[in-house]
Amino acid sequence: MSNDNPYSEAVFRTLKYRPEYPDHGFKTLDDAREWTRTFVDWDNHAHLHSEIQFVSPAECHEGRHIAILEKRKQVYECAKKRHPERWSKGIRNWSPHQSVALNPLKEREKQN
């Protein structure tokens, strides 16, 4: 993957690795548009993104991620307290990210 446009390249990689992505293309332009609409809805509302602590972009945008991540933190703390032998380190960091970048080095260079 080049770094020309990391955002679109990351989305395209996710898109083409979906199990329902058609191997032999779309029959019509309308089929392609409908598939893309469905994909974008899934990616924004159902897909849990690892870089934002496994919440959806919609949950972040609407501010719901804070309560979700706090609940996850409580669940992990309770599990560690009940079964400390299962934990060799601390719990996963469930703190909300302030910002996310696909290519932080290149973005930092642009700012300088």
Biopython code that builds the backbone (N, CA, C, O; Angstrom):
import numpy as np
from Bio.PDB.StructureBuilder import StructureBuilder

atoms = [
    (1, "MET", "N", (0.852, -1.170, 0.000)),
    (1, "MET", "CA", (0.000, 0.000, 0.000)),
    (1, "MET", "C", (0.896, 1.231, 0.000)),
    (1, "MET", "O", (1.805, 1.340, 0.823)),
    (2, "SER", "N", (0.648, 2.142, -0.903)),
    (2, "SER", "CA", (1.405, 3.387, -0.914)),
    (2, "SER", "C", (0.800, 4.338, 0.104)),
    (2, "SER", "O", (-0.239, 4.054, 0.698)),
    (3, "ASN", "N", (1.460, 5.463, 0.294)),
    (3, "ASN", "CA", (0.968, 6.452, 1.249)),
    (3, "ASN", "C", (0.364, 7.661, 0.543)),
    (3, "ASN", "O", (0.249, 8.731, 1.140)),
    (4, "ASP", "N", (-0.023, 7.502, -0.727)),
    (4, "ASP", "CA", (-0.568, 8.633, -1.470)),
    (4, "ASP", "C", (-1.854, 9.147, -0.837)),
    (4, "ASP", "O", (-2.019, 10.353, -0.653)),
    (5, "ASN", "N", (-2.741, 8.262, -0.512)),
    (5, "ASN", "CA", (-3.989, 8.637, 0.141)),
    (5, "ASN", "C", (-4.367, 7.505, 1.094)),
    (5, "ASN", "O", (-5.184, 6.650, 0.751)),
    (6, "PRO", "N", (-3.776, 7.498, 2.288)),
    (6, "PRO", "CA", (-3.975, 6.359, 3.191)),
    (6, "PRO", "C", (-5.426, 6.145, 3.599)),
    (6, "PRO", "O", (-5.823, 5.010, 3.864)),
    (7, "TYR", "N", (-6.223, 7.199, 3.654)),
    (7, "TYR", "CA", (-7.618, 7.042, 4.055)),
    (7, "TYR", "C", (-8.394, 6.239, 3.018)),
    (7, "TYR", "O", (-9.052, 5.254, 3.354)),
    (8, "SER", "N", (-8.318, 6.657, 1.765)),
    (8, "SER", "CA", (-9.070, 5.932, 0.732)),
    (8, "SER", "C", (-8.501, 4.534, 0.523)),
    (8, "SER", "O", (-9.254, 3.599, 0.252)),
    (9, "GLU", "N", (-7.184, 4.377, 0.645)),
    (9, "GLU", "CA", (-6.585, 3.056, 0.475)),
    (9, "GLU", "C", (-7.006, 2.105, 1.597)),
    (9, "GLU", "O", (-7.227, 0.919, 1.348)),
    (10, "ALA", "N", (-7.118, 2.604, 2.811)),
    (10, "ALA", "CA", (-7.562, 1.762, 3.926)),
    (10, "ALA", "C", (-9.016, 1.341, 3.737)),
    (10, "ALA", "O", (-9.368, 0.189, 3.990)),
    (11, "VAL", "N", (-9.853, 2.263, 3.297)),
    (11, "VAL", "CA", (-11.261, 1.933, 3.054)),
    (11, "VAL", "C", (-11.368, 0.915, 1.920)),
    (11, "VAL", "O", (-12.139, -0.041, 2.007)),
    (12, "PHE", "N", (-10.589, 1.126, 0.854)),
    (12, "PHE", "CA", (-10.659, 0.200, -0.277)),
    (12, "PHE", "C", (-10.209, -1.196, 0.130)),
    (12, "PHE", "O", (-10.796, -2.184, -0.311)),
    (13, "ARG", "N", (-9.179, -1.292, 0.961)),
    (13, "ARG", "CA", (-8.720, -2.607, 1.416)),
    (13, "ARG", "C", (-9.825, -3.298, 2.220)),
    (13, "ARG", "O", (-10.097, -4.482, 2.017)),
    (14, "THR", "N", (-10.459, -2.557, 3.132)),
    (14, "THR", "CA", (-11.559, -3.132, 3.909)),
    (14, "THR", "C", (-12.684, -3.583, 2.978)),
    (14, "THR", "O", (-13.241, -4.669, 3.140)),
    (15, "LEU", "N", (-13.003, -2.746, 2.018)),
    (15, "LEU", "CA", (-14.086, -3.024, 1.075)),
    (15, "LEU", "C", (-13.821, -4.302, 0.285)),
    (15, "LEU", "O", (-14.688, -5.173, 0.211)),
    (16, "LYS", "N", (-12.643, -4.422, -0.299)),
    (16, "LYS", "CA", (-12.412, -5.573, -1.182)),
    (16, "LYS", "C", (-12.186, -6.881, -0.428)),
    (16, "LYS", "O", (-12.203, -7.948, -1.042)),
    (17, "TYR", "N", (-11.976, -6.826, 0.887)),
    (17, "TYR", "CA", (-11.828, -8.051, 1.662)),
    (17, "TYR", "C", (-13.114, -8.473, 2.363)),
    (17, "TYR", "O", (-13.109, -9.431, 3.137)),
    (18, "ARG", "N", (-14.202, -7.781, 2.105)),
    (18, "ARG", "CA", (-15.495, -8.206, 2.638)),
    (18, "ARG", "C", (-15.910, -9.496, 1.936)),
    (18, "ARG", "O", (-15.737, -9.614, 0.723)),
    (19, "PRO", "N", (-16.458, -10.469, 2.677)),
    (19, "PRO", "CA", (-16.835, -11.741, 2.043)),
    (19, "PRO", "C", (-17.865, -11.584, 0.931)),
    (19, "PRO", "O", (-17.885, -12.382, -0.006)),
    (20, "GLU", "N", (-18.716, -10.572, 1.022)),
    (20, "GLU", "CA", (-19.754, -10.395, 0.006)),
    (20, "GLU", "C", (-19.286, -9.561, -1.187)),
    (20, "GLU", "O", (-20.068, -9.299, -2.102)),
    (21, "TYR", "N", (-18.006, -9.136, -1.185)),
    (21, "TYR", "CA", (-17.488, -8.371, -2.325)),
    (21, "TYR", "C", (-17.522, -9.257, -3.570)),
    (21, "TYR", "O", (-17.012, -10.377, -3.530)),
    (22, "PRO", "N", (-18.105, -8.789, -4.666)),
    (22, "PRO", "CA", (-18.251, -9.647, -5.848)),
    (22, "PRO", "C", (-16.907, -9.921, -6.531)),
    (22, "PRO", "O", (-16.178, -8.994, -6.882)),
    (23, "ASP", "N", (-16.598, -11.178, -6.710)),
    (23, "ASP", "CA", (-15.334, -11.576, -7.342)),
    (23, "ASP", "C", (-15.237, -11.142, -8.802)),
    (23, "ASP", "O", (-14.148, -10.850, -9.297)),
    (24, "HIS", "N", (-16.361, -11.100, -9.480)),
    (24, "HIS", "CA", (-16.346, -10.833, -10.919)),
    (24, "HIS", "C", (-17.020, -9.506, -11.270)),
    (24, "HIS", "O", (-17.579, -9.359, -12.357)),
    (25, "GLY", "N", (-16.965, -8.562, -10.367)),
    (25, "GLY", "CA", (-17.530, -7.250, -10.650)),
    (25, "GLY", "C", (-19.041, -7.199, -10.471)),
    (25, "GLY", "O", (-19.672, -8.162, -10.035)),
    (26, "PHE", "N", (-19.593, -6.062, -10.817)),
    (26, "PHE", "CA", (-21.027, -5.826, -10.682)),
    (26, "PHE", "C", (-21.689, -5.917, -12.047)),
    (26, "PHE", "O", (-21.072, -5.602, -13.065)),
    (27, "LYS", "N", (-22.939, -6.345, -12.068)),
    (27, "LYS", "CA", (-23.658, -6.463, -13.340)),
    (27, "LYS", "C", (-24.043, -5.094, -13.888)),
    (27, "LYS", "O", (-23.995, -4.858, -15.095)),
    (28, "THR", "N", (-24.425, -4.192, -12.979)),
    (28, "THR", "CA", (-24.856, -2.863, -13.422)),
    (28, "THR", "C", (-24.268, -1.799, -12.505)),
    (28, "THR", "O", (-23.799, -2.088, -11.404)),
    (29, "LEU", "N", (-24.305, -0.580, -12.981)),
    (29, "LEU", "CA", (-23.857, 0.545, -12.170)),
    (29, "LEU", "C", (-24.732, 0.683, -10.927)),
    (29, "LEU", "O", (-24.231, 0.994, -9.846)),
    (30, "ASP", "N", (-26.024, 0.454, -11.076)),
    (30, "ASP", "CA", (-26.924, 0.518, -9.917)),
    (30, "ASP", "C", (-26.576, -0.545, -8.881)),
    (30, "ASP", "O", (-26.655, -0.287, -7.680)),
    (31, "ASP", "N", (-26.190, -1.745, -9.337)),
    (31, "ASP", "CA", (-25.749, -2.793, -8.401)),
    (31, "ASP", "C", (-24.521, -2.335, -7.623)),
    (31, "ASP", "O", (-24.433, -2.546, -6.413)),
    (32, "ALA", "N", (-23.580, -1.713, -8.312)),
    (32, "ALA", "CA", (-22.360, -1.218, -7.660)),
    (32, "ALA", "C", (-22.692, -0.130, -6.647)),
    (32, "ALA", "O", (-22.143, -0.109, -5.545)),
    (33, "ARG", "N", (-23.580, 0.762, -7.020)),
    (33, "ARG", "CA", (-23.972, 1.841, -6.105)),
    (33, "ARG", "C", (-24.665, 1.294, -4.863)),
    (33, "ARG", "O", (-24.382, 1.735, -3.749)),
    (34, "GLU", "N", (-25.559, 0.348, -5.045)),
    (34, "GLU", "CA", (-26.283, -0.228, -3.907)),
    (34, "GLU", "C", (-25.330, -0.988, -2.994)),
    (34, "GLU", "O", (-25.424, -0.876, -1.772)),
    (35, "TRP", "N", (-24.413, -1.760, -3.577)),
    (35, "TRP", "CA", (-23.441, -2.496, -2.767)),
    (35, "TRP", "C", (-22.584, -1.514, -1.966)),
    (35, "TRP", "O", (-22.312, -1.739, -0.787)),
    (36, "THR", "N", (-22.166, -0.437, -2.606)),
    (36, "THR", "CA", (-21.328, 0.561, -1.933)),
    (36, "THR", "C", (-22.096, 1.251, -0.815)),
    (36, "THR", "O", (-21.546, 1.474, 0.264)),
    (37, "ARG", "N", (-23.356, 1.593, -1.054)),
    (37, "ARG", "CA", (-24.180, 2.201, 0.008)),
    (37, "ARG", "C", (-24.277, 1.267, 1.212)),
    (37, "ARG", "O", (-24.151, 1.702, 2.356)),
    (38, "THR", "N", (-24.501, -0.009, 0.948)),
    (38, "THR", "CA", (-24.599, -0.995, 2.030)),
    (38, "THR", "C", (-23.277, -1.107, 2.780)),
    (38, "THR", "O", (-23.256, -1.171, 4.009)),
    (39, "PHE", "N", (-22.173, -1.132, 2.033)),
    (39, "PHE", "CA", (-20.848, -1.215, 2.656)),
    (39, "PHE", "C", (-20.575, -0.001, 3.539)),
    (39, "PHE", "O", (-20.130, -0.154, 4.677)),
    (40, "VAL", "N", (-20.834, 1.192, 3.035)),
    (40, "VAL", "CA", (-20.568, 2.417, 3.797)),
    (40, "VAL", "C", (-21.405, 2.440, 5.072)),
    (40, "VAL", "O", (-20.912, 2.833, 6.130)),
    (41, "ASP", "N", (-22.658, 2.025, 4.980)),
    (41, "ASP", "CA", (-23.505, 1.963, 6.172)),
    (41, "ASP", "C", (-22.922, 0.979, 7.186)),
    (41, "ASP", "O", (-22.848, 1.288, 8.375)),
    (42, "TRP", "N", (-22.510, -0.200, 6.725)),
    (42, "TRP", "CA", (-21.891, -1.198, 7.614)),
    (42, "TRP", "C", (-20.616, -0.643, 8.233)),
    (42, "TRP", "O", (-20.416, -0.758, 9.442)),
    (43, "ASP", "N", (-19.750, -0.042, 7.418)),
    (43, "ASP", "CA", (-18.463, 0.451, 7.911)),
    (43, "ASP", "C", (-18.643, 1.551, 8.953)),
    (43, "ASP", "O", (-17.875, 1.625, 9.912)),
    (44, "ASN", "N", (-19.633, 2.391, 8.777)),
    (44, "ASN", "CA", (-19.847, 3.503, 9.704)),
    (44, "ASN", "C", (-20.648, 3.135, 10.946)),
    (44, "ASN", "O", (-20.488, 3.765, 11.991)),
    (45, "HIS", "N", (-21.512, 2.121, 10.847)),
    (45, "HIS", "CA", (-22.421, 1.829, 11.955)),
    (45, "HIS", "C", (-22.235, 0.469, 12.620)),
    (45, "HIS", "O", (-22.589, 0.309, 13.788)),
    (46, "ALA", "N", (-21.693, -0.506, 11.913)),
    (46, "ALA", "CA", (-21.575, -1.855, 12.485)),
    (46, "ALA", "C", (-20.132, -2.306, 12.683)),
    (46, "ALA", "O", (-19.830, -3.017, 13.642)),
    (47, "HIS", "N", (-19.251, -1.900, 11.794)),
    (47, "HIS", "CA", (-17.850, -2.328, 11.858)),
    (47, "HIS", "C", (-17.159, -1.680, 13.056)),
    (47, "HIS", "O", (-17.149, -0.457, 13.195)),
    (48, "LEU", "N", (-16.588, -2.510, 13.912)),
    (48, "LEU", "CA", (-15.882, -2.011, 15.092)),
    (48, "LEU", "C", (-14.415, -1.819, 14.727)),
    (48, "LEU", "O", (-13.699, -2.791, 14.483)),
    (49, "HIS", "N", (-13.973, -0.581, 14.689)),
    (49, "HIS", "CA", (-12.640, -0.215, 14.217)),
    (49, "HIS", "C", (-11.618, -0.315, 15.347)),
    (49, "HIS", "O", (-11.813, 0.253, 16.422)),
    (50, "SER", "N", (-10.540, -1.035, 15.100)),
    (50, "SER", "CA", (-9.525, -1.258, 16.139)),
    (50, "SER", "C", (-8.842, 0.033, 16.579)),
    (50, "SER", "O", (-8.494, 0.169, 17.752)),
    (51, "GLU", "N", (-8.644, 0.970, 15.677)),
    (51, "GLU", "CA", (-7.938, 2.205, 16.033)),
    (51, "GLU", "C", (-8.763, 3.130, 16.924)),
    (51, "GLU", "O", (-8.221, 4.070, 17.505)),
    (52, "ILE", "N", (-10.035, 2.883, 17.035)),
    (52, "ILE", "CA", (-10.873, 3.692, 17.931)),
    (52, "ILE", "C", (-11.485, 2.807, 19.013)),
    (52, "ILE", "O", (-12.631, 2.989, 19.423)),
    (53, "GLN", "N", (-10.679, 1.840, 19.461)),
    (53, "GLN", "CA", (-11.019, 0.972, 20.598)),
    (53, "GLN", "C", (-12.246, 0.100, 20.341)),
    (53, "GLN", "O", (-13.051, -0.129, 21.243)),
    (54, "PHE", "N", (-12.381, -0.375, 19.130)),
    (54, "PHE", "CA", (-13.444, -1.327, 18.770)),
    (54, "PHE", "C", (-14.852, -0.766, 19.001)),
    (54, "PHE", "O", (-15.727, -1.431, 19.554)),
    (55, "VAL", "N", (-15.031, 0.466, 18.562)),
    (55, "VAL", "CA", (-16.364, 1.060, 18.463)),
    (55, "VAL", "C", (-16.532, 1.501, 17.012)),
    (55, "VAL", "O", (-15.564, 1.527, 16.251)),
    (56, "SER", "N", (-17.732, 1.840, 16.639)),
    (56, "SER", "CA", (-17.968, 2.272, 15.259)),
    (56, "SER", "C", (-17.719, 3.774, 15.131)),
    (56, "SER", "O", (-17.794, 4.501, 16.122)),
    (57, "PRO", "N", (-17.422, 4.243, 13.919)),
    (57, "PRO", "CA", (-17.281, 5.683, 13.715)),
    (57, "PRO", "C", (-18.547, 6.452, 14.109)),
    (57, "PRO", "O", (-18.458, 7.560, 14.637)),
    (58, "ALA", "N", (-19.708, 5.877, 13.858)),
    (58, "ALA", "CA", (-20.956, 6.552, 14.231)),
    (58, "ALA", "C", (-21.047, 6.725, 15.743)),
    (58, "ALA", "O", (-21.476, 7.772, 16.227)),
    (59, "GLU", "N", (-20.644, 5.695, 16.489)),
    (59, "GLU", "CA", (-20.669, 5.802, 17.953)),
    (59, "GLU", "C", (-19.732, 6.909, 18.431)),
    (59, "GLU", "O", (-20.056, 7.638, 19.369)),
    (60, "CYS", "N", (-18.577, 7.035, 17.788)),
    (60, "CYS", "CA", (-17.654, 8.126, 18.147)),
    (60, "CYS", "C", (-18.251, 9.478, 17.788)),
    (60, "CYS", "O", (-18.262, 10.403, 18.600)),
    (61, "HIS", "N", (-18.744, 9.576, 16.569)),
    (61, "HIS", "CA", (-19.282, 10.848, 16.086)),
    (61, "HIS", "C", (-20.439, 11.338, 16.961)),
    (61, "HIS", "O", (-20.588, 12.538, 17.188)),
    (62, "GLU", "N", (-21.246, 10.414, 17.442)),
    (62, "GLU", "CA", (-22.409, 10.765, 18.265)),
    (62, "GLU", "C", (-22.079, 10.844, 19.751)),
    (62, "GLU", "O", (-22.943, 11.183, 20.559)),
    (63, "GLY", "N", (-20.826, 10.532, 20.120)),
    (63, "GLY", "CA", (-20.405, 10.620, 21.513)),
    (63, "GLY", "C", (-20.796, 9.426, 22.369)),
    (63, "GLY", "O", (-20.557, 9.431, 23.577)),
    (64, "ARG", "N", (-21.393, 8.403, 21.766)),
    (64, "ARG", "CA", (-21.817, 7.223, 22.522)),
    (64, "ARG", "C", (-20.651, 6.333, 22.926)),
    (64, "ARG", "O", (-20.792, 5.495, 23.816)),
    (65, "HIS", "N", (-19.504, 6.505, 22.284)),
    (65, "HIS", "CA", (-18.348, 5.648, 22.556)),
    (65, "HIS", "C", (-17.834, 5.789, 23.981)),
    (65, "HIS", "O", (-17.279, 4.835, 24.526)),
    (66, "ILE", "N", (-18.004, 6.943, 24.594)),
    (66, "ILE", "CA", (-17.481, 7.168, 25.948)),
    (66, "ILE", "C", (-18.159, 6.222, 26.941)),
    (66, "ILE", "O", (-17.480, 5.582, 27.744)),
    (67, "ALA", "N", (-19.476, 6.130, 26.894)),
    (67, "ALA", "CA", (-20.201, 5.217, 27.791)),
    (67, "ALA", "C", (-19.888, 3.756, 27.463)),
    (67, "ALA", "O", (-19.750, 2.930, 28.365)),
    (68, "ILE", "N", (-19.776, 3.444, 26.182)),
    (68, "ILE", "CA", (-19.456, 2.067, 25.772)),
    (68, "ILE", "C", (-18.095, 1.660, 26.321)),
    (68, "ILE", "O", (-17.949, 0.575, 26.885)),
    (69, "LEU", "N", (-17.102, 2.525, 26.159)),
    (69, "LEU", "CA", (-15.746, 2.210, 26.613)),
    (69, "LEU", "C", (-15.660, 2.166, 28.136)),
    (69, "LEU", "O", (-14.911, 1.360, 28.687)),
    (70, "GLU", "N", (-16.405, 3.008, 28.813)),
    (70, "GLU", "CA", (-16.427, 2.973, 30.281)),
    (70, "GLU", "C", (-17.025, 1.649, 30.768)),
    (70, "GLU", "O", (-16.524, 1.051, 31.721)),
    (71, "LYS", "N", (-18.088, 1.199, 30.119)),
    (71, "LYS", "CA", (-18.703, -0.084, 30.479)),
    (71, "LYS", "C", (-17.725, -1.235, 30.242)),
    (71, "LYS", "O", (-17.623, -2.140, 31.070)),
    (72, "ARG", "N", (-17.012, -1.206, 29.127)),
    (72, "ARG", "CA", (-16.019, -2.251, 28.853)),
    (72, "ARG", "C", (-14.927, -2.255, 29.918)),
    (72, "ARG", "O", (-14.491, -3.313, 30.370)),
    (73, "LYS", "N", (-14.497, -1.077, 30.306)),
    (73, "LYS", "CA", (-13.461, -0.973, 31.344)),
    (73, "LYS", "C", (-13.960, -1.609, 32.640)),
    (73, "LYS", "O", (-13.228, -2.356, 33.289)),
    (74, "GLN", "N", (-15.199, -1.315, 33.014)),
    (74, "GLN", "CA", (-15.774, -1.889, 34.234)),
    (74, "GLN", "C", (-15.861, -3.410, 34.147)),
    (74, "GLN", "O", (-15.567, -4.105, 35.119)),
    (75, "VAL", "N", (-16.259, -3.925, 32.993)),
    (75, "VAL", "CA", (-16.362, -5.380, 32.802)),
    (75, "VAL", "C", (-14.988, -6.022, 32.961)),
    (75, "VAL", "O", (-14.853, -7.047, 33.629)),
    (76, "TYR", "N", (-13.976, -5.426, 32.353)),
    (76, "TYR", "CA", (-12.618, -5.975, 32.454)),
    (76, "TYR", "C", (-12.093, -5.900, 33.886)),
    (76, "TYR", "O", (-11.479, -6.850, 34.372)),
    (77, "GLU", "N", (-12.332, -4.774, 34.564)),
    (77, "GLU", "CA", (-11.876, -4.646, 35.953)),
    (77, "GLU", "C", (-12.545, -5.689, 36.845)),
    (77, "GLU", "O", (-11.898, -6.280, 37.709)),
    (78, "CYS", "N", (-13.832, -5.912, 36.635)),
    (78, "CYS", "CA", (-14.568, -6.918, 37.412)),
    (78, "CYS", "C", (-14.023, -8.317, 37.127)),
    (78, "CYS", "O", (-13.837, -9.116, 38.045)),
    (79, "ALA", "N", (-13.770, -8.607, 35.861)),
    (79, "ALA", "CA", (-13.234, -9.927, 35.493)),
    (79, "ALA", "C", (-11.858, -10.146, 36.100)),
    (79, "ALA", "O", (-11.549, -11.243, 36.566)),
    (80, "LYS", "N", (-11.034, -9.111, 36.097)),
    (80, "LYS", "CA", (-9.691, -9.242, 36.682)),
    (80, "LYS", "C", (-9.777, -9.447, 38.189)),
    (80, "LYS", "O", (-9.012, -10.221, 38.765)),
    (81, "LYS", "N", (-10.710, -8.752, 38.817)),
    (81, "LYS", "CA", (-10.882, -8.888, 40.265)),
    (81, "LYS", "C", (-11.368, -10.294, 40.624)),
    (81, "LYS", "O", (-10.923, -10.869, 41.618)),
    (82, "ARG", "N", (-12.279, -10.850, 39.821)),
    (82, "ARG", "CA", (-12.823, -12.183, 40.091)),
    (82, "ARG", "C", (-11.832, -13.297, 39.777)),
    (82, "ARG", "O", (-11.834, -14.334, 40.440)),
    (83, "HIS", "N", (-10.983, -13.088, 38.766)),
    (83, "HIS", "CA", (-10.036, -14.127, 38.341)),
    (83, "HIS", "C", (-8.666, -13.516, 38.059)),
    (83, "HIS", "O", (-8.237, -13.484, 36.905)),
    (84, "PRO", "N", (-7.974, -13.035, 39.083)),
    (84, "PRO", "CA", (-6.674, -12.383, 38.855)),
    (84, "PRO", "C", (-5.634, -13.317, 38.239)),
    (84, "PRO", "O", (-4.683, -12.855, 37.608)),
    (85, "GLU", "N", (-5.806, -14.613, 38.415)),
    (85, "GLU", "CA", (-4.840, -15.573, 37.856)),
    (85, "GLU", "C", (-4.847, -15.579, 36.326)),
    (85, "GLU", "O", (-3.901, -16.065, 35.707)),
    (86, "ARG", "N", (-5.885, -15.053, 35.724)),
    (86, "ARG", "CA", (-5.983, -15.009, 34.258)),
    (86, "ARG", "C", (-5.293, -13.779, 33.665)),
    (86, "ARG", "O", (-5.206, -13.640, 32.445)),
    (87, "TRP", "N", (-4.809, -12.900, 34.522)),
    (87, "TRP", "CA", (-4.250, -11.632, 34.055)),
    (87, "TRP", "C", (-2.790, -11.526, 34.486)),
    (87, "TRP", "O", (-2.496, -11.527, 35.682)),
    (88, "SER", "N", (-1.891, -11.436, 33.541)),
    (88, "SER", "CA", (-0.479, -11.257, 33.881)),
    (88, "SER", "C", (-0.106, -9.777, 33.899)),
    (88, "SER", "O", (0.919, -9.395, 34.464)),
    (89, "LYS", "N", (-0.942, -8.952, 33.281)),
    (89, "LYS", "CA", (-0.705, -7.505, 33.217)),
    (89, "LYS", "C", (-2.009, -6.791, 33.552)),
    (89, "LYS", "O", (-2.969, -7.403, 34.020)),
    (90, "GLY", "N", (-2.022, -5.503, 33.307)),
    (90, "GLY", "CA", (-3.240, -4.729, 33.520)),
    (90, "GLY", "C", (-4.276, -5.040, 32.453)),
    (90, "GLY", "O", (-4.030, -5.815, 31.529)),
    (91, "ILE", "N", (-5.423, -4.429, 32.600)),
    (91, "ILE", "CA", (-6.492, -4.632, 31.622)),
    (91, "ILE", "C", (-6.191, -3.829, 30.359)),
    (91, "ILE", "O", (-5.329, -2.950, 30.353)),
    (92, "ARG", "N", (-6.906, -4.143, 29.310)),
    (92, "ARG", "CA", (-6.788, -3.406, 28.045)),
    (92, "ARG", "C", (-7.138, -1.935, 28.283)),
    (92, "ARG", "O", (-7.990, -1.611, 29.110)),
    (93, "ASN", "N", (-6.472, -1.069, 27.553)),
    (93, "ASN", "CA", (-6.756, 0.359, 27.638)),
    (93, "ASN", "C", (-8.051, 0.653, 26.873)),
    (93, "ASN", "O", (-8.095, 0.556, 25.647)),
    (94, "TRP", "N", (-9.086, 1.007, 27.603)),
    (94, "TRP", "CA", (-10.373, 1.335, 26.995)),
    (94, "TRP", "C", (-10.633, 2.838, 26.995)),
    (94, "TRP", "O", (-11.783, 3.263, 26.888)),
    (95, "SER", "N", (-9.588, 3.645, 27.111)),
    (95, "SER", "CA", (-9.748, 5.103, 27.072)),
    (95, "SER", "C", (-10.064, 5.552, 25.651)),
    (95, "SER", "O", (-9.471, 5.051, 24.696)),
    (96, "PRO", "N", (-10.994, 6.493, 25.506)),
    (96, "PRO", "CA", (-11.300, 6.989, 24.160)),
    (96, "PRO", "C", (-10.107, 7.753, 23.586)),
    (96, "PRO", "O", (-9.417, 8.477, 24.303)),
    (97, "HIS", "N", (-9.876, 7.582, 22.294)),
    (97, "HIS", "CA", (-8.815, 8.330, 21.616)),
    (97, "HIS", "C", (-9.278, 9.754, 21.364)),
    (97, "HIS", "O", (-10.455, 10.006, 21.108)),
    (98, "GLN", "N", (-8.336, 10.673, 21.440)),
    (98, "GLN", "CA", (-8.656, 12.064, 21.130)),
    (98, "GLN", "C", (-8.620, 12.306, 19.624)),
    (98, "GLN", "O", (-9.394, 13.102, 19.095)),
    (99, "SER", "N", (-7.707, 11.606, 18.938)),
    (99, "SER", "CA", (-7.625, 11.711, 17.483)),
    (99, "SER", "C", (-7.073, 10.403, 16.935)),
    (99, "SER", "O", (-6.443, 9.624, 17.650)),
    (100, "VAL", "N", (-7.323, 10.183, 15.654)),
    (100, "VAL", "CA", (-6.860, 8.969, 14.990)),
    (100, "VAL", "C", (-6.249, 9.372, 13.660)),
    (100, "VAL", "O", (-6.795, 10.213, 12.947)),
    (101, "ALA", "N", (-5.109, 8.766, 13.328)),
    (101, "ALA", "CA", (-4.457, 9.036, 12.052)),
    (101, "ALA", "C", (-4.010, 7.722, 11.433)),
    (101, "ALA", "O", (-3.457, 6.862, 12.118)),
    (102, "LEU", "N", (-4.249, 7.571, 10.145)),
    (102, "LEU", "CA", (-3.801, 6.364, 9.457)),
    (102, "LEU", "C", (-2.314, 6.423, 9.147)),
    (102, "LEU", "O", (-1.644, 5.392, 9.089)),
    (103, "ASN", "N", (-1.807, 7.614, 8.950)),
    (103, "ASN", "CA", (-0.409, 7.784, 8.589)),
    (103, "ASN", "C", (0.157, 8.950, 9.400)),
    (103, "ASN", "O", (0.390, 10.023, 8.843)),
    (104, "PRO", "N", (0.385, 8.762, 10.706)),
    (104, "PRO", "CA", (0.744, 9.890, 11.569)),
    (104, "PRO", "C", (2.056, 10.569, 11.198)),
    (104, "PRO", "O", (2.172, 11.782, 11.373)),
    (105, "LEU", "N", (3.040, 9.843, 10.698)),
    (105, "LEU", "CA", (4.309, 10.476, 10.342)),
    (105, "LEU", "C", (4.133, 11.465, 9.203)),
    (105, "LEU", "O", (4.622, 12.592, 9.276)),
    (106, "LYS", "N", (3.439, 11.053, 8.152)),
    (106, "LYS", "CA", (3.226, 11.935, 7.013)),
    (106, "LYS", "C", (2.371, 13.141, 7.415)),
    (106, "LYS", "O", (2.623, 14.261, 6.971)),
    (107, "GLU", "N", (1.367, 12.907, 8.250)),
    (107, "GLU", "CA", (0.515, 14.009, 8.689)),
    (107, "GLU", "C", (1.286, 14.984, 9.565)),
    (107, "GLU", "O", (1.062, 16.192, 9.494)),
    (108, "ARG", "N", (2.192, 14.472, 10.390)),
    (108, "ARG", "CA", (3.017, 15.334, 11.229)),
    (108, "ARG", "C", (3.945, 16.182, 10.364)),
    (108, "ARG", "O", (4.172, 17.354, 10.665)),
    (109, "GLU", "N", (4.485, 15.598, 9.285)),
    (109, "GLU", "CA", (5.356, 16.333, 8.373)),
    (109, "GLU", "C", (4.600, 17.482, 7.721)),
    (109, "GLU", "O", (5.165, 18.561, 7.536)),
    (110, "LYS", "N", (3.329, 17.273, 7.369)),
    (110, "LYS", "CA", (2.522, 18.325, 6.753)),
    (110, "LYS", "C", (2.328, 19.503, 7.703)),
    (110, "LYS", "O", (2.263, 20.652, 7.266)),
    (111, "GLN", "N", (2.235, 19.218, 9.004)),
    (111, "GLN", "CA", (2.008, 20.272, 9.988)),
    (111, "GLN", "C", (3.254, 21.123, 10.205)),
    (111, "GLN", "O", (3.151, 22.283, 10.602)),
    (112, "ASN", "N", (4.414, 20.563, 9.951)),
    (112, "ASN", "CA", (5.683, 21.294, 10.178)),
    (112, "ASN", "C", (6.093, 22.110, 8.999)),
    (112, "ASN", "O", (7.129, 22.775, 9.038)),
]
sb = StructureBuilder()
sb.init_structure("model")
sb.init_model(0)
sb.init_chain("A")
sb.init_seg("    ")
for serial, (resi, resn, name, xyz) in enumerate(atoms, 1):
    if name == "N":
        sb.init_residue(resn, " ", resi, " ")
    sb.init_atom(name, np.array(xyz, "f"), 0.0, 1.0, " ", f" {name:<3s}", serial, name[0])
structure = sb.get_structure()
